[in-house]
Amino acid sequence: MTTDSLKVLAFDTFGTVTDWHTGVSGALTAVFPDLDASELAREWRRRYQPAMAEVETGDRPWTLLDDLQRETLTDVLSQVHGMVATDDQLDEAVHAWHVIPAWPDVSAGLHRLKRKYTICALSNGNVALLNEMAKASDLPWDVIGGSDLWRHYKPARETYLGLVDLLQVRPDEVMMVATHSTDLDAARGFGLQTAYVERPDEWGPGTKTAERSEFNAFNVSGIDELATALGC
């Protein structure tokens, strides 16, 4: 593959583009002041992938991420902390995922890349969530690829190839940009190019090991570095 054919950049959002730990733990501090907000945010996030997997295996019908997040937070609070949250508390906590802040390098980097490429969110978030996130952090998406468009969650083929079909391009004309190797491995398996972005503080300061790979077209420390590498 060569980046000469590249037309579309598809970005994971939670962790790659936005700093979920800071945003969510900040909201949880306000909603549940007696709990360790950082640990609660991490434990809540650990329930994220298993909940989506239940949808993908057919063990439960299609369910929006917002609804899965509400259920998993309810479970964490009950099972780990022995408490029952009010509807207002759950609403405020779940909404935090809609407005989590972008990493400092992101907005300017995306604006640079947009001059040359079609830039898209390709996320397990639903379209309404991603639209609000974009407004909050000046993310200038050309296309918002939410999971509710395909009623599937990554790493399902319908997500990656759904975007390919939507934009009427070849898989090799799309580059998946993410900080999660599982996301990138799946994308390459369906013929997309990949770029890895280091986010060592995704789960809180100093808690994540880099997952660079020779199979990625780029391994970078930020979206600004990716823009430079792509000549933007």
Secondary structure, DSSP 8 states (H G I E B T S, - for coil): --GGG--EEEE--BTTTB-HHHHHHHHHHHH-TTS-HHHHHHHHHHTHHHHHHHHHTTSS----HHHHHHHHHHHHHHHHH-----HHHHHHHHHGGGS--B-TTHHHHHHHHHTTSEEEEE-SS-HHHHHHHHHHHT---SEEE-HHHHT--TTSHHHHHHHHHHHT--GGGEEEEES-HHHHHHHHHTT-EEEEE--TTTTSTT-------TTSSEEESSHHHHHHHTT-
